[in-house]
Amino acid sequence: MTHEEFQEWLVFHKSCFTGIDAWLEKVIRGENAPSLKAILGRWFDVLKDVPLRDAKNATMKIHSGEAAEPKGYDRHPSAVRAIAGKNRPRRCAELPPRIVDGEYAYRCPWCEDEGWRFIAHPDSLRDAREGKLEVIVEAMVACICKAGDPFRVHAGTFDPQRDCELSVGIEADKRRQIKDFLAGKRVKPQAANDRTVKRNPPRRFAEFEDVGAMPGEAAR
């Protein structure tokens, strides 16, 4: 992940573990204490080879109880890295490869076989409706496809009429996605050839306005 993606993960991780800020403030006190910049720099060093999507998935696994929470916030980055590393080969083993035009492709164009969907937290949607959105808080729900089955016990299932899906990207893009959602627009994945499996694939969407055309194909 990039430095910008690390900051996005950090905001998401803090929204799940709300005691981190207080812990950091306590750690950096004192004459010989490390600076906040130094601490977060070491965290980035641990996570820089982890794709943002996988890091968020790992955070949610810890937050939901599917994975054990490490003792001490200082161990969270290494735990996220370890969980993310284990998750990718397990996913590939559970979901046989799908081939489109001779290339490996995702079975689910929505979650890209992750099982999770990133959405705007309901509180952020409420704030946006009231015109007072300051910080976008993200949440995760299980996808409607088969890959989402193991996660339904910990989170609700994605509802296209209720949930505003957010692609991985800059803050301005997410604000636009929330604005479009509240205006009745929805998103759909791009064509099959654009779903070819690649290393660290981005979440890419093409927009359309027909709310009734939401996913049925995702479970295929």
MARBA-3410 file (N, C-alpha, C, O; in Angstrom, 1 decimal):
220
0.8,-1.2,0.0,0.0,0.0,0.0,0.9,1.2,0.0,2.0,1.2,0.5 ~ 0.3,2.3,-0.5,1.0,3.6,-0.5,0.9,4.3,0.8,0.1,3.8,1.7 ~ 1.6,5.4,1.0,1.4,6.2,2.2,-0.1,6.7,2.4,-0.6,6.7,3.5 ~ -0.6,7.1,1.2,-2.0,7.6,1.3,-3.0,6.4,1.7,-3.9,6.7,2.4 ~ -2.7,5.3,1.1,-3.6,4.1,1.5,-3.4,3.7,2.9,-4.3,3.3,3.6
-2.1,3.9,3.4,-1.9,3.6,4.8,-2.7,4.5,5.7,-3.3,4.0,6.7 ~ -2.8,5.8,5.4,-3.6,6.7,6.2,-5.1,6.3,6.1,-5.8,6.4,7.1 ~ -5.5,5.8,5.0,-6.9,5.4,4.8,-7.2,4.1,5.7,-8.2,4.0,6.4 ~ -6.2,3.2,5.7,-6.3,2.0,6.6,-6.3,2.4,8.0,-7.1,1.9,8.8 ~ -5.5,3.4,8.4,-5.3,3.8,9.8,-6.6,4.4,10.3,-7.1,4.1,11.4
-7.3,5.2,9.5,-8.6,5.8,9.9,-9.6,4.7,10.1,-10.4,4.7,11.1 ~ -9.6,3.7,9.1,-10.6,2.6,9.3,-10.3,1.8,10.5,-11.2,1.4,11.2 ~ -9.0,1.5,10.7,-8.6,0.7,11.9,-9.0,1.4,13.2,-9.5,0.7,14.1 ~ -8.8,2.7,13.3,-9.1,3.4,14.5,-10.6,3.4,14.7,-11.1,3.5,15.9 ~ -11.4,3.4,13.6,-12.9,3.4,13.8,-13.3,2.1,14.4,-14.4,2.0,15.0
-12.5,1.0,14.2,-12.8,-0.3,14.8,-12.3,-0.4,16.2,-12.9,-1.0,17.1 ~ -11.1,0.2,16.4,-10.4,0.1,17.8,-10.2,1.6,18.3,-9.2,2.2,18.0 ~ -11.3,2.1,18.9,-11.3,3.5,19.3,-10.4,3.9,20.4,-10.2,5.1,20.6 ~ -9.7,3.0,21.0,-8.8,3.3,22.1,-7.4,3.6,21.6,-6.5,4.0,22.4 ~ -7.1,3.5,20.3,-5.8,3.6,19.7,-5.2,5.0,19.9,-4.1,5.2,20.3
-6.1,6.1,19.7,-5.6,7.4,19.8,-5.1,7.7,21.2,-4.1,8.4,21.4 ~ -5.9,7.3,22.2,-5.6,7.6,23.6,-4.3,6.8,23.9,-3.4,7.3,24.7 ~ -4.1,5.6,23.4,-2.9,4.8,23.7,-1.7,5.5,23.1,-0.6,5.6,23.7 ~ -1.8,6.0,21.8,-0.7,6.7,21.2,-0.3,8.0,21.9,0.9,8.2,22.1 ~ -1.3,8.7,22.4,-1.0,9.9,23.2,-0.2,9.6,24.4,0.7,10.4,24.8
-0.6,8.5,25.0,0.1,8.1,26.3,1.6,7.6,26.0,2.5,7.9,26.7 ~ 1.7,6.9,24.8,3.1,6.4,24.5,4.1,7.5,24.2,5.2,7.4,24.5 ~ 3.6,8.6,23.5,4.6,9.6,23.0,4.9,10.6,24.1,5.7,11.5,23.9 ~ 4.3,10.5,25.3,4.7,11.4,26.4,6.1,11.0,27.0,6.5,9.8,26.9 ~ 6.7,12.0,27.5,8.0,11.7,28.1,9.2,12.2,27.2,9.1,12.3,26.0
10.3,12.4,27.9,11.5,13.0,27.2,12.1,12.1,26.1,12.4,12.6,25.1 ~ 12.2,10.8,26.4,12.8,9.9,25.5,11.8,9.0,24.7,12.1,8.0,24.1 ~ 10.5,9.4,24.8,9.5,8.7,24.1,9.6,8.9,22.6,10.0,9.9,22.1 ~ 9.2,7.8,21.8,9.2,8.0,20.4,8.1,9.0,19.9,7.1,9.1,20.6 ~ 8.4,9.6,18.8,7.4,10.5,18.2,6.3,9.8,17.6,6.4,8.6,17.2
5.1,10.4,17.4,4.0,9.8,16.7,4.4,9.5,15.3,4.1,8.4,14.7 ~ 5.2,10.4,14.6,5.6,10.1,13.3,6.5,8.9,13.2,6.4,8.1,12.2 ~ 7.4,8.7,14.2,8.2,7.5,14.2,7.4,6.2,14.4,7.7,5.2,13.7 ~ 6.4,6.3,15.3,5.6,5.1,15.5,4.9,4.7,14.3,4.9,3.5,13.8 ~ 4.2,5.7,13.7,3.4,5.3,12.5,4.3,5.0,11.3,3.9,4.2,10.4
5.5,5.5,11.3,6.4,5.1,10.2,6.8,3.7,10.3,6.9,3.0,9.3 ~ 7.0,3.2,11.6,7.3,1.7,11.7,6.0,0.9,11.4,6.2,-0.2,10.8 ~ 4.9,1.4,11.7,3.6,0.7,11.3,3.5,0.6,9.8,3.2,-0.5,9.2 ~ 3.9,1.7,9.1,3.8,1.6,7.6,4.8,0.6,7.1,4.5,-0.1,6.1 ~ 6.0,0.6,7.7,7.0,-0.4,7.2,6.5,-1.8,7.3,6.8,-2.6,6.4
5.7,-2.1,8.3,5.2,-3.5,8.5,4.1,-3.7,7.4,4.0,-4.9,6.9 ~ 3.3,-2.7,7.1,2.2,-2.9,6.2,2.4,-2.5,4.8,1.5,-2.7,4.0 ~ 3.5,-2.0,4.4,3.6,-1.4,3.1,3.5,-2.4,1.9,3.2,-2.1,0.8 ~ 3.8,-3.7,2.2,3.6,-4.7,1.2,2.3,-5.4,1.2,2.0,-6.3,0.5 ~ 1.4,-4.9,2.1,0.0,-5.5,2.2,-1.0,-4.7,1.4,-1.0,-3.5,1.6
-1.7,-5.2,0.5,-2.7,-4.5,-0.3,-3.8,-3.9,0.7,-4.1,-4.5,1.7 ~ -4.2,-2.7,0.4,-5.1,-2.0,1.2,-6.4,-2.8,1.5,-6.8,-2.9,2.7 ~ -6.9,-3.4,0.5,-8.2,-4.2,0.7,-7.9,-5.3,1.7,-8.7,-5.6,2.6 ~ -6.7,-6.0,1.6,-6.4,-7.1,2.5,-6.2,-6.6,3.9,-6.6,-7.3,4.9 ~ -5.6,-5.4,4.0,-5.4,-4.9,5.4,-6.7,-4.6,6.0,-6.9,-4.8,7.2
-7.7,-4.0,5.3,-9.0,-3.7,5.9,-9.7,-5.0,6.2,-10.4,-5.1,7.2 ~ -9.6,-6.0,5.3,-10.3,-7.2,5.6,-9.7,-7.8,6.9,-10.5,-8.3,7.8 ~ -8.4,-7.7,7.1,-7.8,-8.3,8.3,-8.2,-7.5,9.6,-8.5,-8.1,10.6 ~ -8.3,-6.2,9.4,-8.8,-5.4,10.6,-10.2,-5.9,10.9,-10.5,-6.0,12.1 ~ -11.1,-6.1,9.9,-12.5,-6.5,10.2,-12.5,-7.9,10.8,-13.4,-8.1,11.7
-11.6,-8.7,10.5,-11.6,-10.1,11.0,-11.3,-10.0,12.5,-11.8,-10.7,13.3 ~ -10.3,-9.1,12.9,-10.0,-8.9,14.3,-11.2,-8.3,15.1,-11.5,-8.7,16.1 ~ -11.7,-7.3,14.4,-12.8,-6.5,15.1,-14.1,-7.4,15.3,-14.8,-7.3,16.3 ~ -14.3,-8.3,14.3,-15.5,-9.1,14.4,-15.3,-10.3,15.3,-16.3,-11.0,15.7 ~ -14.1,-10.6,15.7,-13.8,-11.8,16.5,-13.4,-13.0,15.8,-13.2,-14.1,16.4
-13.4,-12.9,14.4,-13.0,-14.1,13.6,-11.6,-14.4,13.8,-11.2,-15.6,13.8 ~ -10.8,-13.4,14.1,-9.3,-13.6,14.4,-9.1,-13.0,15.7,-9.7,-12.0,16.1 ~ -8.1,-13.5,16.5,-7.8,-13.1,17.8,-7.2,-11.7,17.8,-6.3,-11.4,17.0 ~ -7.6,-10.9,18.7,-7.0,-9.5,18.8,-5.7,-9.7,19.6,-5.7,-10.3,20.7 ~ -4.6,-9.1,19.1,-3.3,-9.2,19.8,-3.3,-8.4,21.1,-4.1,-7.5,21.2
-2.4,-8.8,22.0,-2.3,-8.1,23.3,-1.5,-6.9,23.1,-0.3,-7.0,22.9 ~ -2.1,-5.7,23.1,-1.4,-4.5,22.9,-1.6,-3.9,21.5,-1.4,-4.6,20.5 ~ -1.9,-2.6,21.4,-2.1,-2.0,20.1,-0.8,-2.0,19.3,-0.9,-2.0,18.0 ~ 0.4,-2.0,19.9,1.6,-2.0,19.1,1.8,-3.3,18.3,2.6,-3.3,17.4 ~ 1.0,-4.3,18.6,1.1,-5.6,17.8,0.0,-5.7,16.7,0.0,-6.6,16.0
-0.8,-4.7,16.6,-1.9,-4.7,15.6,-1.3,-4.7,14.2,-1.8,-5.5,13.4 ~ -0.3,-3.9,13.8,0.1,-4.0,12.4,0.7,-5.4,12.0,0.3,-5.8,10.9 ~ 1.4,-6.0,12.9,2.0,-7.3,12.6,0.9,-8.3,12.5,0.9,-9.3,11.7 ~ -0.2,-8.2,13.3,-1.3,-9.1,13.3,-2.1,-8.9,12.0,-2.5,-9.9,11.4 ~ -2.3,-7.7,11.6,-3.0,-7.4,10.3,-2.2,-8.0,9.2,-2.8,-8.6,8.3
-0.9,-7.8,9.2,-0.1,-8.4,8.1,-0.2,-9.9,8.0,-0.3,-10.5,7.0 ~ -0.1,-10.6,9.2,-0.2,-12.0,9.3,-1.5,-12.5,8.8,-1.6,-13.5,8.0 ~ -2.6,-11.9,9.2,-3.9,-12.3,8.8,-4.1,-12.1,7.3,-4.7,-13.0,6.6 ~ -3.7,-11.0,6.8,-3.8,-10.7,5.4,-3.0,-11.7,4.5,-3.5,-12.1,3.5 ~ -1.9,-12.1,5.0,-1.1,-13.1,4.3,-1.7,-14.5,4.3,-1.6,-15.2,3.3
-2.4,-14.9,5.3,-3.0,-16.2,5.4,-4.3,-16.2,4.6,-4.7,-17.2,4.0 ~ -5.0,-15.0,4.5,-6.3,-15.0,3.9,-6.3,-15.2,2.4,-7.2,-15.8,1.8 ~ -5.2,-14.7,1.7,-5.2,-14.7,0.2,-5.1,-16.2,-0.3,-5.9,-16.5,-1.1 ~ -4.2,-17.0,0.2,-4.1,-18.4,-0.3,-5.4,-19.2,0.1,-5.8,-20.0,-0.7 ~ -6.0,-18.9,1.3,-7.2,-19.6,1.7,-8.3,-19.3,0.7,-9.1,-20.2,0.4
-8.4,-18.0,0.3,-9.5,-17.6,-0.5,-9.4,-18.3,-1.9,-10.3,-18.8,-2.5 ~ -8.1,-18.4,-2.4,-7.9,-19.0,-3.7,-8.2,-20.5,-3.7,-8.7,-21.0,-4.6 ~ -7.9,-21.1,-2.5,-8.2,-22.5,-2.4,-9.7,-22.8,-2.4,-10.2,-23.8,-2.9 ~ -10.5,-21.9,-1.7,-11.9,-22.1,-1.6,-12.7,-21.8,-2.9,-13.7,-22.4,-3.1 ~ -12.2,-20.9,-3.7,-12.9,-20.5,-4.9,-12.1,-20.9,-6.1,-11.1,-20.2,-6.5
-12.4,-22.0,-6.8,-11.7,-22.4,-8.0,-11.6,-21.3,-9.0,-12.5,-20.5,-9.1 ~ -10.5,-21.2,-9.8,-10.4,-20.1,-10.7,-11.4,-20.1,-11.8,-11.9,-21.1,-12.2 ~ -11.8,-18.9,-12.2,-12.8,-18.7,-13.2,-12.0,-18.1,-14.4,-11.2,-17.2,-14.2 ~ -12.2,-18.6,-15.6,-11.5,-18.1,-16.8,-12.4,-17.4,-17.7,-13.4,-18.0,-18.1 ~ -12.0,-16.2,-18.1,-12.8,-15.4,-19.1,-11.8,-15.1,-20.3,-10.8,-14.4,-20.0
-12.1,-15.5,-21.5,-11.3,-15.2,-22.6,-9.8,-15.6,-22.4,-8.9,-15.0,-22.8 ~ -9.7,-16.8,-21.8,-8.4,-17.4,-21.6,-7.6,-16.8,-20.4,-6.4,-17.1,-20.2 ~ -8.2,-15.9,-19.6,-7.5,-15.3,-18.5,-8.3,-15.5,-17.2,-9.5,-15.6,-17.2 ~ -7.5,-15.6,-16.1,-8.2,-15.8,-14.8,-9.0,-14.6,-14.4,-8.5,-13.5,-14.5 ~ -10.2,-14.8,-13.9,-11.1,-13.7,-13.6,-11.8,-14.0,-12.3,-11.9,-15.2,-11.9
-12.2,-13.0,-11.6,-13.0,-13.2,-10.4,-14.3,-13.8,-10.6,-14.9,-13.5,-11.7 ~ -14.8,-14.6,-9.7,-16.1,-15.2,-9.8,-17.1,-14.1,-9.5,-18.2,-14.1,-10.1 ~ -16.9,-13.3,-8.5,-17.8,-12.2,-8.1,-17.2,-10.9,-8.5,-16.1,-10.5,-8.0 ~ -17.8,-10.1,-9.4,-17.3,-8.9,-9.8,-17.5,-7.8,-8.8,-16.9,-6.7,-8.9 ~ -18.2,-8.0,-7.8,-18.5,-7.0,-6.8,-17.5,-7.0,-5.7,-17.0,-5.9,-5.3
-17.2,-8.1,-5.0,-16.2,-8.1,-3.9,-14.9,-8.7,-4.4,-14.0,-8.8,-3.6 ~ -14.8,-9.1,-5.7,-13.6,-9.7,-6.2,-13.1,-10.9,-5.4,-11.9,-11.1,-5.1 ~ -14.1,-11.7,-5.0,-13.9,-13.0,-4.2,-13.4,-12.7,-2.8,-12.9,-13.7,-2.2 ~ -13.5,-11.5,-2.3,-13.0,-11.2,-0.9,-14.1,-11.6,0.1,-13.8,-12.1,1.2 ~ -15.4,-11.5,-0.3,-16.5,-11.8,0.7,-17.0,-10.6,1.4,-18.1,-10.6,2.0
-16.2,-9.5,1.4,-16.6,-8.2,2.1,-16.9,-7.2,1.1,-16.4,-7.2,-0.1 ~ -17.8,-6.2,1.5,-18.1,-5.0,0.7,-17.8,-3.8,1.6,-18.3,-3.8,2.7 ~ -17.0,-2.9,1.1,-16.8,-1.6,1.9,-17.9,-0.7,1.6,-18.2,-0.4,0.5 ~ -18.5,-0.1,2.7,-19.6,0.8,2.6,-19.4,2.0,3.5,-18.5,2.0,4.4 ~ -20.1,3.1,3.2,-20.1,4.2,4.1,-20.9,3.9,5.4,-22.0,3.3,5.3
-20.4,4.2,6.5,-21.1,3.9,7.8,-22.4,4.6,7.8,-22.5,5.7,7.3 ~ -23.5,4.0,8.3,-24.8,4.7,8.3,-24.7,6.1,9.0,-25.5,7.0,8.6 ~ -23.8,6.3,10.0,-23.7,7.6,10.6,-23.2,8.6,9.5,-23.6,9.8,9.6 ~ -22.3,8.2,8.7,-21.7,9.1,7.6,-22.8,9.4,6.6,-22.9,10.6,6.1 ~ -23.6,8.5,6.3,-24.8,8.7,5.3,-25.7,9.7,6.0,-26.2,10.6,5.3
-26.0,9.5,7.3,-26.9,10.5,7.9,-26.4,11.9,7.9,-27.1,12.8,7.7 ~ -25.1,12.0,8.3,-24.4,13.3,8.3,-24.5,13.9,6.9,-24.7,15.1,6.7 ~ -24.3,13.1,5.8,-24.3,13.6,4.5,-25.7,14.1,4.1,-25.8,15.2,3.5 ~ -26.7,13.4,4.5,-28.1,13.8,4.2,-28.4,15.2,4.9,-29.1,16.0,4.4 ~ -27.8,15.4,6.1,-28.0,16.6,6.8,-27.1,17.7,6.5,-27.1,18.8,7.1
-26.2,17.4,5.5,-25.2,18.5,5.1,-24.1,18.8,6.0,-23.6,19.9,6.0 ~ -23.8,17.9,6.9,-22.7,18.1,7.9,-21.7,17.0,8.0,-21.1,16.8,9.0 ~ -21.4,16.4,6.8,-20.4,15.3,6.8,-19.0,15.9,6.9,-18.6,16.8,6.1 ~ -18.3,15.5,7.9,-16.9,16.0,8.0,-15.9,14.8,7.7,-15.1,15.0,6.9 ~ -16.0,13.7,8.5,-15.1,12.6,8.3,-15.9,11.4,7.8,-16.9,11.0,8.4
-15.5,10.8,6.7,-16.2,9.6,6.2,-15.7,8.4,7.0,-14.5,8.0,7.0 ~ -16.6,7.7,7.7,-16.3,6.5,8.4,-16.8,5.3,7.6,-17.9,5.3,7.1 ~ -15.9,4.3,7.4,-16.3,3.2,6.6,-16.7,2.0,7.5,-16.4,1.9,8.7 ~ -17.4,1.1,6.9,-17.8,-0.1,7.5,-17.7,-1.3,6.5,-17.5,-1.0,5.3 ~ -17.9,-2.5,6.9,-17.8,-3.6,6.0,-19.0,-4.5,6.3,-19.4,-4.7,7.4
-19.6,-5.0,5.2,-20.7,-6.0,5.3,-20.4,-7.2,4.4,-19.5,-7.1,3.5 ~ -21.0,-8.3,4.6,-20.8,-9.5,3.8,-21.4,-9.3,2.4,-22.4,-8.7,2.2 ~ -20.7,-9.7,1.4,-21.2,-9.7,0.0,-22.3,-10.7,-0.2,-22.4,-11.6,0.6 ~ -23.1,-10.5,-1.2,-24.2,-11.4,-1.5,-23.8,-12.7,-2.1,-24.6,-13.6,-2.2 ~ -22.6,-12.8,-2.5,-22.1,-14.0,-3.3,-21.7,-15.1,-2.3,-21.7,-14.9,-1.0
-21.2,-16.2,-2.8,-20.9,-17.3,-1.9,-19.7,-17.0,-1.1,-19.6,-17.5,0.1 ~ -18.8,-16.2,-1.5,-17.6,-15.8,-0.7,-18.0,-15.1,0.5,-17.2,-15.1,1.5 ~ -19.1,-14.5,0.6,-19.6,-13.8,1.7,-20.2,-14.6,2.8,-20.4,-14.2,3.9 ~ -20.5,-15.9,2.5,-21.2,-16.8,3.4,-20.5,-16.9,4.8,-21.2,-16.8,5.8 ~ -19.2,-17.0,4.9,-18.6,-17.2,6.2,-18.7,-15.9,7.1,-18.5,-16.0,8.3
-19.0,-14.8,6.5,-18.9,-13.5,7.3,-20.3,-13.1,7.7,-20.4,-12.1,8.5 ~ -21.4,-13.7,7.3,-22.7,-13.3,7.6,-23.0,-13.3,9.1,-23.9,-12.6,9.6 ~ -22.3,-14.2,9.8,-22.6,-14.4,11.2,-22.0,-13.1,12.0,-22.5,-12.8,13.1 ~ -21.1,-12.5,11.4,-20.4,-11.3,12.1,-21.0,-10.0,11.6,-20.9,-8.9,12.2 ~ -21.5,-10.0,10.4,-22.0,-8.7,9.8,-23.2,-8.9,8.9,-23.4,-10.0,8.5
-23.9,-7.9,8.6,-25.1,-8.0,7.8,-24.7,-8.2,6.3,-23.5,-8.1,6.0 ~ -25.6,-8.5,5.5,-25.4,-8.7,4.1,-25.6,-7.4,3.3,-26.6,-6.7,3.6 ~ -24.8,-7.2,2.3,-24.9,-5.9,1.5,-26.3,-5.8,0.9,-26.9,-6.7,0.3 ~ -26.9,-4.6,1.1,-28.2,-4.3,0.6,-28.0,-3.0,-0.3,-27.7,-1.9,0.2 ~ -28.2,-3.2,-1.6,-27.9,-2.0,-2.6,-28.8,-0.8,-2.3,-28.4,0.3,-2.7
-30.0,-1.1,-1.7,-30.9,0.1,-1.5,-30.5,0.8,-0.2,-30.9,2.0,0.0 ~ -29.8,0.1,0.7,-29.5,0.7,2.0,-28.0,1.2,2.1,-27.7,2.2,2.7 ~ -27.1,0.4,1.5,-25.7,0.6,1.7,-25.0,1.3,0.5,-25.3,0.9,-0.6 ~ -24.3,2.3,0.9,-23.5,3.0,-0.1,-22.1,2.4,-0.2,-21.3,2.6,0.7 ~ -21.8,1.7,-1.3,-20.5,1.1,-1.5,-19.5,2.1,-1.8,-19.7,3.0,-2.6
-18.3,1.9,-1.2,-17.2,2.8,-1.5,-16.0,2.1,-2.1,-15.6,1.0,-1.6 ~ -15.5,2.6,-3.2,-14.3,2.0,-3.8,-13.1,2.5,-3.1,-13.2,3.6,-2.5 ~ -12.0,1.8,-3.2,-10.8,2.3,-2.6,-10.3,3.4,-3.4,-10.1,3.3,-4.6 ~ -10.1,4.6,-2.8,-9.7,5.8,-3.5,-9.5,6.9,-2.5,-9.6,6.8,-1.3 ~ -9.3,8.1,-3.1,-9.1,9.3,-2.3,-10.4,9.8,-1.7,-11.5,9.4,-2.1
-10.3,10.7,-0.7,-11.5,11.2,0.0,-12.5,11.8,-0.9,-13.7,11.6,-0.8 ~ -12.0,12.6,-1.9,-12.9,13.3,-2.8,-13.8,12.3,-3.6,-15.0,12.6,-3.8 ~ -13.2,11.2,-4.0,-14.0,10.2,-4.8,-15.1,9.6,-3.9,-16.2,9.4,-4.3 ~ -14.8,9.4,-2.6,-15.7,8.8,-1.7,-16.9,9.8,-1.4,-18.0,9.3,-1.3 ~ -16.6,11.0,-1.3,-17.6,12.0,-1.1,-18.5,12.1,-2.3,-19.7,12.2,-2.2
-17.9,12.0,-3.5,-18.8,12.0,-4.7,-19.6,10.7,-4.7,-20.8,10.8,-5.2 ~ -19.1,9.6,-4.3,-19.9,8.3,-4.3,-21.0,8.4,-3.4,-22.1,8.0,-3.7 ~ -20.8,9.0,-2.2,-21.9,9.2,-1.3,-23.0,10.1,-1.8,-24.2,9.9,-1.7 ~ -22.5,11.2,-2.4,-23.4,12.2,-3.0,-24.3,11.5,-4.1,-25.5,11.8,-4.2 ~ -23.6,10.7,-5.0,-24.3,10.1,-6.1,-25.3,9.1,-5.5,-26.5,8.9,-6.0
-24.9,8.3,-4.4,-25.8,7.4,-3.8,-27.1,8.0,-3.3,-28.2,7.5,-3.5 ~ -26.9,9.1,-2.6,-28.1,9.9,-2.0,-29.0,10.4,-3.1,-30.1,10.7,-2.9 ~ -28.4,10.6,-4.3,-29.1,11.1,-5.5,-29.8,10.0,-6.2,-30.5,10.3,-7.2 ~ -29.6,8.8,-5.8,-30.3,7.7,-6.4,-29.5,6.9,-7.4,-30.0,6.0,-8.1 ~ -28.2,7.3,-7.6,-27.4,6.6,-8.5,-26.7,5.3,-7.8,-26.6,5.3,-6.6
-26.4,4.4,-8.6,-25.7,3.2,-8.1,-24.5,2.8,-9.0,-24.3,3.5,-10.0 ~ -23.7,1.8,-8.6,-22.6,1.5,-9.3,-22.6,0.0,-9.8,-23.4,-0.8,-9.2 ~ -21.9,-0.3,-10.8,-21.8,-1.6,-11.3,-20.4,-1.9,-11.7,-19.6,-1.0,-12.0 ~ -19.9,-3.2,-11.6,-18.5,-3.5,-12.0,-18.4,-3.4,-13.5,-19.4,-3.4,-14.3 ~ -17.1,-3.2,-14.0,-16.9,-3.2,-15.4,-17.0,-4.5,-16.0,-17.3,-5.5,-15.4
-16.7,-4.6,-17.3,-16.8,-5.8,-18.1,-15.9,-6.9,-17.6,-15.0,-6.7,-16.9 ~ -16.2,-8.1,-18.1,-15.5,-9.3,-17.6,-14.0,-9.2,-17.8,-13.2,-9.6,-16.9 ~ -13.5,-8.7,-18.9,-12.1,-8.6,-19.2,-11.4,-7.7,-18.2,-10.2,-7.8,-18.0 ~ -12.1,-6.7,-17.6,-11.5,-5.8,-16.6,-11.5,-6.5,-15.2,-11.0,-5.8,-14.3 ~ -12.0,-7.7,-15.1,-12.0,-8.4,-13.8,-10.9,-9.4,-13.7,-10.8,-10.2,-12.8
-10.0,-9.4,-14.7,-8.9,-10.3,-14.7,-8.1,-10.2,-13.4,-7.8,-9.1,-12.9 ~ -7.7,-11.3,-12.8,-7.0,-11.3,-11.5,-5.6,-10.7,-11.7,-4.9,-11.1,-12.6 ~ -5.3,-9.7,-10.9,-4.0,-9.0,-11.0,-3.5,-8.8,-9.5,-4.3,-8.9,-8.6 ~ -2.2,-8.6,-9.4,-1.7,-8.3,-8.0,-2.2,-7.0,-7.6,-2.1,-6.0,-8.3 ~ -2.7,-6.9,-6.3,-3.2,-5.7,-5.7,-4.2,-5.0,-6.6,-4.1,-3.8,-6.9
-5.3,-5.7,-7.1,-6.2,-5.1,-8.0,-7.0,-4.0,-7.4,-7.4,-4.1,-6.2 ~ -7.3,-2.9,-8.1,-8.1,-1.8,-7.6,-9.5,-2.1,-7.7,-10.0,-2.9,-8.5 ~ -10.3,-1.5,-6.8,-11.8,-1.6,-7.0,-12.2,-0.5,-8.0,-12.0,0.7,-7.8 ~ -12.7,-1.0,-9.1,-13.1,-0.1,-10.2,-14.6,-0.2,-10.5,-15.1,-1.4,-10.6 ~ -15.3,0.9,-10.7,-16.7,0.8,-10.9,-17.0,1.7,-12.1,-16.4,2.7,-12.3
-18.0,1.3,-12.9,-18.6,2.2,-13.9,-20.0,2.6,-13.4,-20.7,1.8,-12.9 ~ -20.3,3.9,-13.5,-21.6,4.4,-12.9,-22.7,4.2,-13.8,-22.6,4.3,-15.0 ~ -23.9,4.1,-13.3,-25.1,4.2,-14.0,-26.3,4.6,-13.1,-26.1,4.5,-11.9 ~ -27.4,5.0,-13.6,-28.4,5.5,-12.8,-29.6,4.7,-12.6,-30.5,5.0,-11.8 ~ -29.7,3.5,-13.2,-30.9,2.7,-13.1,-30.8,1.8,-11.8,-30.1,0.8,-11.8
-31.5,2.3,-10.8,-31.4,1.6,-9.5,-31.9,0.2,-9.6,-31.4,-0.7,-8.8 ~ -32.8,-0.1,-10.5,-33.4,-1.4,-10.6,-32.4,-2.4,-11.2,-32.7,-3.6,-11.3 ~ -31.3,-2.0,-11.7,-30.4,-2.9,-12.4,-29.3,-3.5,-11.5,-28.2,-3.8,-12.0 ~ -29.6,-3.5,-10.2,-28.5,-3.9,-9.3,-28.3,-5.4,-9.3,-29.1,-6.1,-10.0 ~ -27.3,-6.0,-8.6,-26.7,-7.3,-8.9,-27.7,-8.4,-8.7,-28.4,-8.5,-7.7
-27.7,-9.3,-9.6,-28.3,-10.6,-9.5,-27.2,-11.6,-9.9,-27.2,-12.8,-9.5 ~ -26.3,-11.1,-10.8,-25.3,-11.9,-11.4,-24.1,-12.2,-10.4,-23.3,-13.1,-10.7 ~ -24.1,-11.5,-9.3,-22.9,-11.6,-8.4,-22.7,-13.0,-7.9,-21.6,-13.4,-7.6 ~ -23.8,-13.8,-7.7,-23.7,-15.1,-7.1,-23.4,-16.2,-8.1,-23.3,-17.4,-7.8 ~ -23.3,-15.8,-9.4,-23.0,-16.8,-10.4,-21.6,-17.4,-10.2,-21.3,-18.3,-11.0
END
